């Protein structure tokens, strides 16, 4: 049974069994993002129950996301509640707190309860690029392009994208991509580790379906525990990681035997 719910802020959530699909649904502006969409994404992610194992994030209308809705930077709309001009006029702490709220849905995509998959076609610019980076896996059509546009606007990437970008491509390449704000074509993105699969556009949905089937083929507890282990591995010493592995395995043994720890 599929559950469809559309949010007036431009987010559509569809849940089919173990798979939830969040669609950025503002095709008339190439799925440009604004704070209302981010709040809707938080609500969508918080609404998912324990049966959901994969969260697919994609854009409507043949493109992922053109990034931030630039109308929010229009001085003539400074009285709009989501205006970034109005935000910029607040105290430093108020700015930091506001952006912290904006970052929430991006950070939530790392939740070990599910594997998040970005399906990128067309453009993933700025906030769109960062949204894709915050997913665990990225699948792109061969005509997709990525760009960290913020420095070209006099800003920095602030939607949780810097860490996964450095982890994917290394510091030097990440700096080059951000500082130049250049377009990174899908083929290059695949070669340097930004995306895990690049396929012709007419094969994108089939590839996503096959990937989702693979991600849901094995025990949910094992996949979730493995994701948590891999997430924390860079922050632990070898001995700490060894302990984490055997501790997680003890929990898996108990689960397989139907016993409580």
N, C-alpha and C positions, 0 to 999 in steps of 0.2 A: 504494500500500500504506500503510495507516494503522498507526501504532505507538502503542499506548495503554500508559501506565504510570501507576499510581496510587501515590502516596506515602502512607504511614500518617499523615503529619502533616496531610493534608487538601489536597494539591495533585495535580491530574491533568494530565498532559501528553499531548497528542495531536498527532502530526506527520503531515501529509498533503502530500507533495510539498514545495512551497515555503512552506507555511503551518503554523505551530505554534500550537496553542491551549493556553494555560495556564488551567486552571479552578480557582478557589478552591472547594473541595468539602467545605464543612462547613455544609450548608443548615440543619441542626438548630439552629445558633446564628447563622444569617444570615451565614455565612462570616466570622465574627470571626477575627482574625488573631493569631498568636503567633510567637515566634522560630523554632520548628520549621518553620513554614510558610515563613518567609523563607529559611531554610537550604535547604529543598526547592526553592524558586524559583531560588536560585543554582545548584543542581545541574542543574535543568531547563534553565536558560539556557546553562550551560556545556556541556551535552550537545548543543546544536544544531550541526549542521554547516553548511558554507558554502552548501548548497542552500536553506536556509531564508531567505526574504526578508521574511516578515511574521510577527509574533508577536501573536496575539490574546489579550487577557487578559479574562476574564469570571468571573462567579460562578454557582454552581449554585443551583437552587431559586427563581429569579425575583428575586434581589437580588444586587447586586455585593458589598458588604461592609459590615457594621455597624461596622467599625473594629477597634480593639484588643480582644482578649478580656479583659474586665474582671475575670475571675477572677485575672488576673496581678497585680491591684492589691489583692487580698484579703490583709490582714495575717495571717489564719489559714493562708495557704498560703505563707508566707515561706520555707519550707524547699524549695519547688519550685525546680528548677534554672533555670526561666525566670521566676521571680517578679521583678516590677519593684520590689517592696519590698526584696528582697535586693539588687538592683542599686543601688537608691538609697542603700544603706548602705555602698557601696564608696567608694574615694577618687575624687576628681574625674577623675583620669586614667583610672582603671578604668571609670568610667561612660562617659567619652568614647570609649574604645576599644570598649566593648561596643556602644554605639549605632552606632559606625562599622561594626561587623559587621552589625547589623540593617539598615543603610542600603543594603548592597551590592546586593540584587536590584532595589531601586527605581532606583538609579543605572545598573544594567546595561541597563535598558530604553532608554537613550539610545544604545546601541551602533549605530554607523553601518552595521553589517552587515545590519540589518533595520529595517523600520518597525514600530513597536509601536502597537497599536490597542486601547484600552479600550472594552469594550462594557458600558454601564452601564444596568441596570434596577433598579428598587426604590431602595435607599439606597446611597450611597457616603459613609460617615461616617469622619471622622478618618483613620486609616491607609488606609481604603478610598478616601477622597477623594484622598489623597496618591498612592496607587498609580495611580489614574486619571490624575492630573496628570503623573506621570512617563512616561506613554505619549506617543508623538508625536501621536496623534490620539485623539479621544474621540467615540463615537457613543452617544447616549442615547435611551431610550424616553421618551415624553412624560410618563410618570408618575414618572420618576426624580427624586431629590432629593440634593443635595450639602450637606455640613456639615463645617466644620473644628472639631471638637469639643474639641480639646486644651485651649484656654484655659478652657473651662468645667470642666475637670478639674484646673485649676491647673498645666497643662503648656504646652509650646510644641510646634508641629508640628516634628518632628525626623526625618521619613522622606523627605527630599528634596523636599517639596512646596512650600516657600515660594518658591523661585526660579521654577519654572514657573507658579505662580499669579500672581506679580507680572508675569511676562512676558505672561501671557494677559490680565490685566484691569487692570494698572497698580497702583502702590503704594496709592493711596487706597482703591480698591475692595477690594483684597486685605486691607488693614488692617481695613476695615469687616466683611468676611466673617469674618475670623479673630477679631477682638476681640468681636464679638457672638455668635459661634458659632451663627449662625442657619442655617436651612434655605434653600438656594438651589434653587428649582424648575427643572426642566429647561428650560422655555421661557426663563426669565431667563438660565440658564447659556449657552444658545445665543446670546442677544442680546449678552452681554458677553464672549463669546469663550472660555468655559471648554470648551464642546463645539463640534464642527464640524458636527454634524448631530443634530437632534431629530426622531424619527419615532414614529408610533403603535406600541405594543408589538407588534402583530401584523405589523408591517413591519420589525421590528428585524433579524431574521436575513437577510432579503432585502437590506436595506441594507448589512449587513456583508459579505455575499457579493459584492455589486456593488463595494464599496469595495476589498476584497481583490483582486478581478479587475483593477481599475484600477491598484492598486499593483504588481501583478506583470506588467503588460502590456508594460513596456518594459525595456530592457537593465538587468540587475542592477547592473553597474558604474556606469552613469550615475546611477541612483537613489541608490546608496550614496554616490557622490562628491558628488552634489547635497545630500544630507542633511548630510554633513560640512561643506560650504560654508555652508549655512544655519545650522547649529549654532554655528559660530565667527564668523559675521558680526557679532553684537553686540559682540564682544570685540576686533575689529580696526578699524583706521582704514580709510578708503576706499582708500588706496593699498595697504595690506596685503591688503585683500580683493580688489582688482584683481589683485595678484600671485598670490593663492591661486587665483583663478578661472582665470587663464591657465596656471598650473602644473598644475591639475587637468585642464584641457583638453588639455594636451600628453600627459598620461598616457592620456586617452581616445583621442586620435588614434593613439597607439602600439597601444592595445588593438584598435581597429577595424582597423588595418592588420596586426595579428598580429605586431607588432614589439616588442622589448624596449627599454626606455629606456636 
